[in-house]
Amino acid sequence: MTALGFLYPGHSADDDYPRIEQLLGSDIRVDLVHIDLGGDTHRVDAPAAGDAAGRLAAGVQELRHAGADAVVWASTSGSFVQGRDGAQDQVRTLAQAAGMPASSTSFGFVHAVRELGLRRVAVGAAYPQDVAQLFARFLRADGVDVVSVHSSGTASAAEVVGWGEGELLALARDSDHPEAQALLLPGTDLHTAAHIPALEKEIGKPVLTANQVTVWEALRLADRRVNAPELGALFTREPLVQA
């Protein structure tokens, strides 16, 4: 049994995780601990994002007791808004507190792009434009060529919680770019686990979404590779590059 631990902000799209667990197979367990950051990380000046490390360190104890093999901070904007160095410090603190391998959704995106052997990506973000640009800057700092950034203009996580397949497909169409080899949809508050095949069919290329990438990153930390076609291209091919 491989136990994957996740620290998830709030409750927006936390039901993606039991859905993904069902698709991964019976020998993988997904454990979720909810973190209250006391604010919305969809803001450049969000105080909660900068104060996340202490809250994460406190929350990780429950995952340790549950026997998790790895832990991932399941928030994209809760890490990249601090820049690459700040996000790295956050993960380092988390690993020290957890006593196990640790990462975050932001780094999961970077590692997933490398795993698929890609360089050029488009970003479709359910964030304000300034926050979306910070995500692109984070990716570029790790050598990912971001050819376009599209912002839906939504100001808070609460605005996208109710999005279904129609809204996601519209975001994908609006965000795709002909030079991009893949489309990245950050934001663990988006319900995407049930819609990845439809998204990839719509634009004809891999689509990496936050909750999908978060679980994949935990599997990577636990040295597991799982074939799960319903979770998209990231889960249906042999890795080209060891991240």
Phi and psi restraints in degrees (value plus and minus 20) as a CYANA .aco file:
   2 THR   PHI    -125.0   -85.0
   2 THR   PSI     103.2   143.2
   3 ALA   PHI    -126.0   -86.0
   3 ALA   PSI     103.6   143.6
   4 LEU   PHI    -127.1   -87.1
   4 LEU   PSI     108.9   148.9
   5 GLY   PHI    -128.6   -88.6
   5 GLY   PSI     118.6   158.6
   6 PHE   PHI    -154.3  -114.3
   6 PHE   PSI     116.0   156.0
   7 LEU   PHI    -123.3   -83.3
   7 LEU   PSI      91.5   131.5
   8 TYR   PHI    -133.6   -93.6
   8 TYR   PSI     111.0   151.0
   9 PRO   PHI     -98.3   -58.3
   9 PRO   PSI      98.6   138.6
  10 GLY   PHI      50.7    90.7
  10 GLY   PSI    -165.7  -125.7
  11 HIS   PHI    -158.3  -118.3
  11 HIS   PSI      -5.0    35.0
  12 SER   PHI     -72.7   -32.7
  12 SER   PSI     -79.5   -39.5
  13 ALA   PHI    -150.0  -110.0
  13 ALA   PSI      15.8    55.8
  14 ASP   PHI     -85.4   -45.4
  14 ASP   PSI     -40.5    -0.5
  15 ASP   PHI     -91.9   -51.9
  15 ASP   PSI     -28.5    11.5
  16 ASP   PHI     -82.6   -42.6
  16 ASP   PSI     -50.5   -10.5
  17 TYR   PHI     -92.8   -52.8
  17 TYR   PSI     -66.3   -26.3
  18 PRO   PHI     -83.7   -43.7
  18 PRO   PSI     -50.6   -10.6
  19 ARG   PHI     -84.4   -44.4
  19 ARG   PSI     -65.5   -25.5
  20 ILE   PHI     -84.8   -44.8
  20 ILE   PSI     -59.1   -19.1
  21 GLU   PHI     -76.5   -36.5
  21 GLU   PSI     -61.9   -21.9
  22 GLN   PHI     -83.0   -43.0
  22 GLN   PSI     -53.5   -13.5
  23 LEU   PHI    -100.2   -60.2
  23 LEU   PSI     -39.4     0.6
  24 LEU   PHI    -102.5   -62.5
  24 LEU   PSI     -50.1   -10.1
  25 GLY   PHI     101.6   141.6
  25 GLY   PSI     143.2   183.2
  26 SER   PHI     -94.1   -54.1
  26 SER   PSI     -34.2     5.8
  27 ASP   PHI    -116.0   -76.0
  27 ASP   PSI      -6.8    33.2
  28 ILE   PHI    -144.6  -104.6
  28 ILE   PSI     107.6   147.6
  29 ARG   PHI    -133.6   -93.6
  29 ARG   PSI     116.6   156.6
  30 VAL   PHI    -129.7   -89.7
  30 VAL   PSI      98.8   138.8
  31 ASP   PHI    -132.3   -92.3
  31 ASP   PSI     110.0   150.0
  32 LEU   PHI    -138.5   -98.5
  32 LEU   PSI     111.2   151.2
  33 VAL   PHI    -138.6   -98.6
  33 VAL   PSI     107.8   147.8
  34 HIS   PHI    -106.3   -66.3
  34 HIS   PSI     114.6   154.6
  35 ILE   PHI    -133.7   -93.7
  35 ILE   PSI     106.5   146.5
  36 ASP   PHI    -115.7   -75.7
  36 ASP   PSI      88.6   128.6
  37 LEU   PHI    -108.5   -68.5
  37 LEU   PSI     -27.0    13.0
  38 GLY   PHI      50.4    90.4
  38 GLY   PSI       1.1    41.1
  39 GLY   PHI    -197.9  -157.9
  39 GLY   PSI     158.2   198.2
  40 ASP   PHI    -122.9   -82.9
  40 ASP   PSI      98.2   138.2
  41 THR   PHI     -97.9   -57.9
  41 THR   PSI     -18.5    21.5
  42 HIS   PHI    -101.0   -61.0
  42 HIS   PSI      14.4    54.4
  43 ARG   PHI    -158.5  -118.5
  43 ARG   PSI     120.3   160.3
  44 VAL   PHI     -81.2   -41.2
  44 VAL   PSI     -55.5   -15.5
  45 ASP   PHI    -118.6   -78.6
  45 ASP   PSI      -0.2    39.8
  46 ALA   PHI     -81.7   -41.7
  46 ALA   PSI      97.7   137.7
  47 PRO   PHI     -86.8   -46.8
  47 PRO   PSI     -47.5    -7.5
  48 ALA   PHI     -82.8   -42.8
  48 ALA   PSI     -57.1   -17.1
  49 ALA   PHI     -83.8   -43.8
  49 ALA   PSI     -63.3   -23.3
  50 GLY   PHI     -89.6   -49.6
  50 GLY   PSI     -44.8    -4.8
  51 ASP   PHI    -117.6   -77.6
  51 ASP   PSI      -9.9    30.1
  52 ALA   PHI     -86.9   -46.9
  52 ALA   PSI     -52.9   -12.9
  53 ALA   PHI     -75.8   -35.8
  53 ALA   PSI     -67.1   -27.1
  54 GLY   PHI     -84.5   -44.5
  54 GLY   PSI     -60.8   -20.8
  55 ARG   PHI     -86.4   -46.4
  55 ARG   PSI     -57.7   -17.7
  56 LEU   PHI     -87.5   -47.5
  56 LEU   PSI     -61.6   -21.6
  57 ALA   PHI     -80.3   -40.3
  57 ALA   PSI     -57.7   -17.7
  58 ALA   PHI     -89.7   -49.7
  58 ALA   PSI     -59.5   -19.5
  59 GLY   PHI     -92.5   -52.5
  59 GLY   PSI     -43.3    -3.3
  60 VAL   PHI     -91.9   -51.9
  60 VAL   PSI     -39.1     0.9
  61 GLN   PHI     -79.5   -39.5
  61 GLN   PSI     -57.3   -17.3
  62 GLU   PHI     -83.6   -43.6
  62 GLU   PSI     -57.2   -17.2
  63 LEU   PHI     -90.2   -50.2
  63 LEU   PSI     -55.0   -15.0
  64 ARG   PHI     -81.5   -41.5
  64 ARG   PSI     -64.7   -24.7
  65 HIS   PHI     -86.1   -46.1
  65 HIS   PSI     -48.0    -8.0
  66 ALA   PHI    -100.1   -60.1
  66 ALA   PSI     -27.2    12.8
  67 GLY   PHI      64.0   104.0
  67 GLY   PSI       9.5    49.5
  68 ALA   PHI     -83.7   -43.7
  68 ALA   PSI     123.7   163.7
  69 ASP   PHI    -111.0   -71.0
  69 ASP   PSI     -40.0     0.0
  70 ALA   PHI    -179.6  -139.6
  70 ALA   PSI     137.0   177.0
  71 VAL   PHI    -154.6  -114.6
  71 VAL   PSI     120.9   160.9
  72 VAL   PHI    -149.9  -109.9
  72 VAL   PSI     112.3   152.3
  73 TRP   PHI     -96.1   -56.1
  73 TRP   PSI      88.1   128.1
  74 ALA   PHI    -106.5   -66.5
  74 ALA   PSI      37.5    77.5
  75 SER   PHI    -164.3  -124.3
  75 SER   PSI     107.3   147.3
  76 THR   PHI     -99.9   -59.9
  76 THR   PSI     -79.1   -39.1
  77 SER   PHI     -87.1   -47.1
  77 SER   PSI     -43.9    -3.9
  78 GLY   PHI     -89.9   -49.9
  78 GLY   PSI     -25.9    14.1
  79 SER   PHI    -142.0  -102.0
  79 SER   PSI     -67.1   -27.1
  80 PHE   PHI     -90.8   -50.8
  80 PHE   PSI     -40.3    -0.3
  81 VAL   PHI     -83.5   -43.5
  81 VAL   PSI     -37.0     3.0
  82 GLN   PHI    -109.3   -69.3
  82 GLN   PSI     -20.4    19.6
  83 GLY   PHI      62.5   102.5
  83 GLY   PSI     149.8   189.8
  84 ARG   PHI     -83.3   -43.3
  84 ARG   PSI     -63.7   -23.7
  85 ASP   PHI     -85.2   -45.2
  85 ASP   PSI     -61.8   -21.8
  86 GLY   PHI     -84.5   -44.5
  86 GLY   PSI     -59.8   -19.8
  87 ALA   PHI     -86.5   -46.5
  87 ALA   PSI     -56.2   -16.2
  88 GLN   PHI     -87.1   -47.1
  88 GLN   PSI     -60.8   -20.8
  89 ASP   PHI     -81.9   -41.9
  89 ASP   PSI     -59.5   -19.5
  90 GLN   PHI     -81.4   -41.4
  90 GLN   PSI     -65.5   -25.5
  91 VAL   PHI     -86.6   -46.6
  91 VAL   PSI     -59.5   -19.5
  92 ARG   PHI     -82.4   -42.4
  92 ARG   PSI     -63.2   -23.2
  93 THR   PHI     -82.7   -42.7
  93 THR   PSI     -60.9   -20.9
  94 LEU   PHI     -83.7   -43.7
  94 LEU   PSI     -63.6   -23.6
  95 ALA   PHI     -83.3   -43.3
  95 ALA   PSI     -59.8   -19.8
  96 GLN   PHI     -84.9   -44.9
  96 GLN   PSI     -61.5   -21.5
  97 ALA   PHI     -89.4   -49.4
  97 ALA   PSI     -55.0   -15.0
  98 ALA   PHI    -102.9   -62.9
  98 ALA   PSI     -48.9    -8.9
  99 GLY   PHI      48.2    88.2
  99 GLY   PSI      11.4    51.4
 100 MET   PHI    -175.9  -135.9
 100 MET   PSI     146.2   186.2
 101 PRO   PHI     -78.4   -38.4
 101 PRO   PSI     121.4   161.4
 102 ALA   PHI    -161.4  -121.4
 102 ALA   PSI     135.3   175.3
 103 SER   PHI    -179.8  -139.8
 103 SER   PSI    -190.7  -150.7
 104 SER   PHI    -159.4  -119.4
 104 SER   PSI     147.6   187.6
 105 THR   PHI     -79.9   -39.9
 105 THR   PSI     -58.3   -18.3
 106 SER   PHI     -78.3   -38.3
 106 SER   PSI     -68.4   -28.4
 107 PHE   PHI     -88.9   -48.9
 107 PHE   PSI     -49.2    -9.2
 108 GLY   PHI     -79.0   -39.0
 108 GLY   PSI     -59.6   -19.6
 109 PHE   PHI     -81.9   -41.9
 109 PHE   PSI     -66.1   -26.1
 110 VAL   PHI     -79.8   -39.8
 110 VAL   PSI     -67.3   -27.3
 111 HIS   PHI     -86.4   -46.4
 111 HIS   PSI     -56.5   -16.5
 112 ALA   PHI     -87.6   -47.6
 112 ALA   PSI     -59.5   -19.5
 113 VAL   PHI     -80.3   -40.3
 113 VAL   PSI     -63.5   -23.5
 114 ARG   PHI     -85.6   -45.6
 114 ARG   PSI     -60.3   -20.3
 115 GLU   PHI     -78.9   -38.9
 115 GLU   PSI     -57.0   -17.0
 116 LEU   PHI    -105.7   -65.7
 116 LEU   PSI     -18.6    21.4
 117 GLY   PHI      50.4    90.4
 117 GLY   PSI       9.8    49.8
 118 LEU   PHI    -122.3   -82.3
 118 LEU   PSI     140.1   180.1
 119 ARG   PHI    -150.0  -110.0
 119 ARG   PSI     -57.1   -17.1
 120 ARG   PHI    -124.8   -84.8
 120 ARG   PSI     104.2   144.2
 121 VAL   PHI    -153.6  -113.6
 121 VAL   PSI     137.3   177.3
 122 ALA   PHI    -129.4   -89.4
 122 ALA   PSI     130.6   170.6
 123 VAL   PHI    -138.1   -98.1
 123 VAL   PSI     110.5   150.5
 124 GLY   PHI    -141.4  -101.4
 124 GLY   PSI      86.3   126.3
 125 ALA   PHI    -134.0   -94.0
 125 ALA   PSI     113.5   153.5
 126 ALA   PHI    -108.2   -68.2
 126 ALA   PSI      33.2    73.2
 127 TYR   PHI    -149.0  -109.0
 127 TYR   PSI     144.6   184.6
 128 PRO   PHI     -81.3   -41.3
 128 PRO   PSI     137.9   177.9
 129 GLN   PHI     -79.1   -39.1
 129 GLN   PSI     -59.7   -19.7
 130 ASP   PHI     -85.8   -45.8
 130 ASP   PSI     -55.9   -15.9
 131 VAL   PHI     -92.4   -52.4
 131 VAL   PSI     -59.6   -19.6
 132 ALA   PHI     -79.0   -39.0
 132 ALA   PSI     -59.8   -19.8
 133 GLN   PHI     -87.4   -47.4
 133 GLN   PSI     -52.0   -12.0
 134 LEU   PHI     -85.4   -45.4
 134 LEU   PSI     -56.9   -16.9
 135 PHE   PHI     -84.3   -44.3
 135 PHE   PSI     -63.8   -23.8
 136 ALA   PHI     -80.9   -40.9
 136 ALA   PSI     -60.8   -20.8
 137 ARG   PHI     -83.5   -43.5
 137 ARG   PSI     -59.8   -19.8
 138 PHE   PHI     -79.5   -39.5
 138 PHE   PSI     -66.9   -26.9
 139 LEU   PHI     -83.1   -43.1
 139 LEU   PSI     -64.0   -24.0
 140 ARG   PHI     -83.3   -43.3
 140 ARG   PSI     -52.4   -12.4
 141 ALA   PHI     -83.2   -43.2
 141 ALA   PSI     -41.0    -1.0
 142 ASP   PHI    -124.6   -84.6
 142 ASP   PSI      -3.7    36.3
 143 GLY   PHI      67.4   107.4
 143 GLY   PSI     -10.9    29.1
 144 VAL   PHI    -105.2   -65.2
 144 VAL   PSI     108.8   148.8
 145 ASP   PHI    -104.8   -64.8
 145 ASP   PSI      85.0   125.0
 146 VAL   PHI    -110.9   -70.9
 146 VAL   PSI      88.4   128.4
 147 VAL   PHI    -106.3   -66.3
 147 VAL   PSI     -38.8     1.2
 148 SER   PHI    -180.5  -140.5
 148 SER   PSI     130.9   170.9
 149 VAL   PHI    -152.6  -112.6
 149 VAL   PSI     100.6   140.6
 150 HIS   PHI    -135.5   -95.5
 150 HIS   PSI     111.2   151.2
 151 SER   PHI    -129.7   -89.7
 151 SER   PSI     114.1   154.1
 152 SER   PHI     -93.9   -53.9
 152 SER   PSI     -35.1     4.9
 153 GLY   PHI      63.7   103.7
 153 GLY   PSI     -19.9    20.1
 154 THR   PHI     -88.1   -48.1
 154 THR   PSI     120.7   160.7
 155 ALA   PHI    -116.3   -76.3
 155 ALA   PSI     -36.9     3.1
 156 SER   PHI    -170.2  -130.2
 156 SER   PSI     140.7   180.7
 157 ALA   PHI     -80.2   -40.2
 157 ALA   PSI     -54.7   -14.7
 158 ALA   PHI     -81.0   -41.0
 158 ALA   PSI     -45.7    -5.7
 159 GLU   PHI     -94.8   -54.8
 159 GLU   PSI     -40.4    -0.4
 160 VAL   PHI    -131.7   -91.7
 160 VAL   PSI     -22.3    17.7
 161 VAL   PHI     -77.7   -37.7
 161 VAL   PSI     -58.7   -18.7
 162 GLY   PHI    -107.8   -67.8
 162 GLY   PSI     -14.5    25.5
 163 TRP   PHI     -84.5   -44.5
 163 TRP   PSI     117.9   157.9
 164 GLY   PHI    -133.8   -93.8
 164 GLY   PSI    -181.6  -141.6
 165 GLU   PHI     -82.3   -42.3
 165 GLU   PSI     -57.4   -17.4
 166 GLY   PHI     -80.0   -40.0
 166 GLY   PSI     -66.9   -26.9
 167 GLU   PHI     -87.0   -47.0
 167 GLU   PSI     -56.9   -16.9
 168 LEU   PHI     -87.2   -47.2
 168 LEU   PSI     -61.6   -21.6
 169 LEU   PHI     -83.9   -43.9
 169 LEU   PSI     -59.1   -19.1
 170 ALA   PHI     -83.9   -43.9
 170 ALA   PSI     -61.9   -21.9
 171 LEU   PHI     -82.5   -42.5
 171 LEU   PSI     -60.9   -20.9
 172 ALA   PHI     -83.8   -43.8
 172 ALA   PSI     -65.6   -25.6
 173 ARG   PHI     -82.8   -42.8
 173 ARG   PSI     -63.0   -23.0
 174 ASP   PHI     -88.5   -48.5
 174 ASP   PSI     -45.1    -5.1
 175 SER   PHI    -118.5   -78.5
 175 SER   PSI     -39.8     0.2
 176 ASP   PHI     -86.2   -46.2
 176 ASP   PSI     135.1   175.1
 177 HIS   PHI    -158.9  -118.9
 177 HIS   PSI     118.0   158.0
 178 PRO   PHI     -80.3   -40.3
 178 PRO   PSI     -46.1    -6.1
 179 GLU   PHI    -106.9   -66.9
 179 GLU   PSI     -29.9    10.1
 180 ALA   PHI     -98.9   -58.9
 180 ALA   PSI     118.4   158.4
 181 GLN   PHI    -108.1   -68.1
 181 GLN   PSI     -34.5     5.5
 182 ALA   PHI    -178.1  -138.1
 182 ALA   PSI     140.3   180.3
 183 LEU   PHI    -134.5   -94.5
 183 LEU   PSI     112.2   152.2
 184 LEU   PHI    -129.0   -89.0
 184 LEU   PSI     107.4   147.4
 185 LEU   PHI    -136.7   -96.7
 185 LEU   PSI      70.6   110.6
 186 PRO   PHI     -94.1   -54.1
 186 PRO   PSI     143.7   183.7
 187 GLY   PHI      92.8   132.8
 187 GLY   PSI      80.1   120.1
 188 THR   PHI     -95.6   -55.6
 188 THR   PSI     -18.5    21.5
 189 ASP   PHI    -109.8   -69.8
 189 ASP   PSI     -19.1    20.9
 190 LEU   PHI    -111.3   -71.3
 190 LEU   PSI     109.0   149.0
 191 HIS   PHI     -98.3   -58.3
 191 HIS   PSI      83.7   123.7
 192 THR   PHI    -142.7  -102.7
 192 THR   PSI     -33.9     6.1
 193 ALA   PHI     -77.5   -37.5
 193 ALA   PSI     -51.6   -11.6
 194 ALA   PHI    -109.2   -69.2
 194 ALA   PSI     -23.3    16.7
 195 HIS   PHI    -143.4  -103.4
 195 HIS   PSI     -15.3    24.7
 196 ILE   PHI     -83.7   -43.7
 196 ILE   PSI     -64.9   -24.9
 197 PRO   PHI     -78.8   -38.8
 197 PRO   PSI     -59.4   -19.4
 198 ALA   PHI     -85.9   -45.9
 198 ALA   PSI     -58.7   -18.7
 199 LEU   PHI     -85.3   -45.3
 199 LEU   PSI     -63.9   -23.9
 200 GLU   PHI     -88.0   -48.0
 200 GLU   PSI     -55.7   -15.7
 201 LYS   PHI     -86.5   -46.5
 201 LYS   PSI     -57.9   -17.9
 202 GLU   PHI     -82.8   -42.8
 202 GLU   PSI     -62.1   -22.1
 203 ILE   PHI    -128.9   -88.9
 203 ILE   PSI     -26.0    14.0
 204 GLY   PHI      51.7    91.7
 204 GLY   PSI      12.2    52.2
 205 LYS   PHI    -179.1  -139.1
 205 LYS   PSI     146.5   186.5
 206 PRO   PHI     -80.0   -40.0
 206 PRO   PSI     121.9   161.9
 207 VAL   PHI    -141.3  -101.3
 207 VAL   PSI     104.5   144.5
 208 LEU   PHI    -127.3   -87.3
 208 LEU   PSI     101.5   141.5
 209 THR   PHI    -135.3   -95.3
 209 THR   PSI     138.2   178.2
 210 ALA   PHI     -81.3   -41.3
 210 ALA   PSI     -70.3   -30.3
 211 ASN   PHI     -89.4   -49.4
 211 ASN   PSI     -56.8   -16.8
 212 GLN   PHI     -79.7   -39.7
 212 GLN   PSI     -69.2   -29.2
 213 VAL   PHI     -86.2   -46.2
 213 VAL   PSI     -56.3   -16.3
 214 THR   PHI     -80.7   -40.7
 214 THR   PSI     -65.5   -25.5
 215 VAL   PHI     -88.8   -48.8
 215 VAL   PSI     -61.0   -21.0
 216 TRP   PHI     -79.9   -39.9
 216 TRP   PSI     -60.4   -20.4
 217 GLU   PHI     -82.7   -42.7
 217 GLU   PSI     -60.1   -20.1
 218 ALA   PHI     -84.2   -44.2
 218 ALA   PSI     -60.6   -20.6
 219 LEU   PHI     -82.5   -42.5
 219 LEU   PSI     -60.0   -20.0
 220 ARG   PHI     -80.8   -40.8
 220 ARG   PSI     -64.5   -24.5
 221 LEU   PHI     -82.3   -42.3
 221 LEU   PSI     -54.1   -14.1
 222 ALA   PHI    -107.0   -67.0
 222 ALA   PSI     -15.0    25.0
 223 ASP   PHI      40.5    80.5
 223 ASP   PSI      24.1    64.1
 224 ARG   PHI    -138.8   -98.8
 224 ARG   PSI     123.6   163.6
 225 ARG   PHI    -144.6  -104.6
 225 ARG   PSI     107.6   147.6
 226 VAL   PHI    -146.1  -106.1
 226 VAL   PSI     113.2   153.2
 227 ASN   PHI    -111.9   -71.9
 227 ASN   PSI      93.6   133.6
 228 ALA   PHI    -163.0  -123.0
 228 ALA   PSI      64.0   104.0
 229 PRO   PHI     -74.9   -34.9
 229 PRO   PSI     -49.6    -9.6
 230 GLU   PHI     -90.8   -50.8
 230 GLU   PSI     -26.9    13.1
 231 LEU   PHI    -123.0   -83.0
 231 LEU   PSI      -7.8    32.2
 232 GLY   PHI      72.3   112.3
 232 GLY   PSI    -195.6  -155.6
 233 ALA   PHI     -78.9   -38.9
 233 ALA   PSI     -53.1   -13.1
 234 LEU   PHI     -79.8   -39.8
 234 LEU   PSI     -47.0    -7.0
 235 PHE   PHI    -128.3   -88.3
 235 PHE   PSI      -6.0    34.0
 236 THR   PHI    -150.3  -110.3
 236 THR   PSI      -2.3    37.7
 237 ARG   PHI    -165.5  -125.5
 237 ARG   PSI     138.5   178.5
 238 GLU   PHI     -91.5   -51.5
 238 GLU   PSI     122.9   162.9
 239 PRO   PHI     -82.7   -42.7
 239 PRO   PSI     116.1   156.1
 240 LEU   PHI    -109.7   -69.7
 240 LEU   PSI     -49.3    -9.3
 241 VAL   PHI    -153.3  -113.3
 241 VAL   PSI     110.0   150.0
 242 GLN   PHI     -98.1   -58.1
 242 GLN   PSI      96.3   136.3
